[in-house]
Amino acid sequence: MADPIATGASNYVLVTFAAYLLVLVGIGLFSARFMDTVGDYVIGGRRVGPVVTGFSERASEMSGWLTLGVPADAYSSGIIAFLNGLGMIPSDLFAWAGIAKRLRKYTEVVEAVTLPTFFATRLGDESGVVKAVSALVLIIFEGGYVGAQIVAAGTLLQVLTGMEMWLGVVIGGIIVVGYTFLGGYFAVAWSDYFQGAIILIAFIVLPILAFATYGPPFAALAELDGGASLTSITGGASGWAALFGIISYAAIGLGVPGNPHIMVRFMGIDRIENVRKAALVAQLFMFVAYIGAALVGIYALIQIGAGLDNLDNAMPMLTLELLPGVMAGIVLAAALAAMMSSGDSQLLVATSAVVEDVYHGFINPEASQEQLVRYSRIVTLAIGALSIVFAFVARDTPIYTLVLDYAWGGLGASLGPLLIATLWWKRLTKWGAVASMITGTTTMILWTQWTSILGEETIAGFSPFLEGLLTVYGLAPAFVLSALVLVVVSLLTTPPAQENVSRHFAAMRQPLEAFVTENTDDNDGATALRPDGGAPDPKAITEMDNVRGHVKASEYWSDR
């Protein structure tokens, strides 16, 4: 066993975390009652309300990267860390305003519960190449994402309790896999709601207590060694280095439309008119959390001083300094909550890619809903086990880098331009989609390896512009190249049948009220929800509706 930072707080952390675990198990067991179809498992049967959706959308993204990574960035670089929200806040606002309603409507129109199925149906791809490539991208990057969250959880448990890293990784992995296995999307969404509330409180309370203890942070920051760069919004850089540094922070937001664990929140909301409420919840959550996380890192530097060996320890050390044991246990459980909330969301998306898109799409199209739910749980266990192995291998990689370079960036570059194009550009083709995904994936992986390929000394010898370009966050060039390839290849290849695409786009432009139109004999089923005349498949929205449905299906009470 290693020595924990604060032995006195360790017991409180473990007790608090144990209580937290019991709540999660209860959520999973309760949610398991709603798992009748794969749609219920993957997107909650499209009956999750706006407040839960808003919290869940933010908590699924605000992972160990936010709770440990952003404070670590602020600890090492100063106020430039506030720019972590430069790209994220407007990008998330754009996603809610420009993507959420259209994606919710379109996936309902084509009856898709996963992004690969949506892409293939939207593009009229019967060959399966679009679904196969997009599913492969999801499995790789989302599986890595789950591993990153487990690394963060293992790191925190090791630091606080002194347990070995491998044990922390196993415990964190079992928790994430366990309640995702039990309850699917319902468990994920409601646990995110619970965890999101804790995260929000933690990042409000810590800066307030730090302010009361140390006063305004910026004057104290300027008095430290290197204070000029710590209080510079460009981190002390100038010229091309400053410009590309700001671009790197802004480019983080480009990952929003390409990360399916965020997009699935839009697909799972209960009513389209609730998107606005959910967006308001998510934006308020984001604004407070990003500012609070950066302030925590800055105050940690003021309190601890420079020289911290593991930068990811900045947030827990400040917490243990400012709060008594019980309160520290609660706040640090919030950090664990953020990691779990992202890990479960990403695990669920990877599971859906295997079961719904690969197994159901290619291997057994006639599989029953019971089979699909059962296989979803088996795949959840399998991917979870592989993610735990990945977490052990990558345990020495900084969380901030692990998430941005190998998970968030890969998904954003490969799927982001494609998702936007499917909703807004009728001329998109399947080959444009495939080329875009391959280009984004390849470019993102290559851009993170320039230092290893060329060497730091070689890059430092280039012109300031070229050095800044090669060291900019890879999502910026990868997203741009992916979008360019998508447009060029689509213009050179044959588009899908425009009749169906035009009809679907016309449905999305109709008033929101049209999407709750009943299917009656008067309109022959040709509602906006099913513009092809197919019968809608309404989902139960109350517990009693579910009870009635189960009773009817069981034929326990006969009309005879």
Secondary structure, DSSP 8 states (H G I E B T S, - for coil): ----S-HHHHHHHHHHHHHHHHHHHHHHHHHGGG-SSHHHHHHGGG-B-HHHHHHHHHHHHSSHIIIIIHHHHHHHHGGGGGGHHHHHHHHHHHIIIIIIHHHHHHHHHTT-SSHHHHHHHHTT--SSHHHHHHHHHHHHHHHHHHHHHHHHHHHHHHHHH---HHHHHHHHHHHHHHHHHHHHHHHHHHHHHHHHHHHHHHHHHHHHHHHHHH--HHHHHHTSTTHHHHT-TTTT--HHHHHHHHHHHHHGGGGGGG-HHHHHHHHHBS-GGGHHHHHHHHHHHHHHHHHHHHHHHHHHHHHH-S--SSGGGHHHHHHHHHS-HHHHHHHHHHHHHHHHHHHHHHHHHHHHIIIIIIIIIII-TT--HHHHHHHHHHHHHHHHHHHHHHHHHTTTS-HHHHHIIIIIHHHHHHHHHHHHHHHH-TT--HHHHHHHHHHHHHHHHHHTTHHHHH-HHHHHTS-HHHHHHHHS-THHHHHHHHHHHHHHHHHHS----HHHHHHHHHHHTS-GGGGG----TTTTT--SSSTTS--------SHHHHHHHHHHHHT-S---
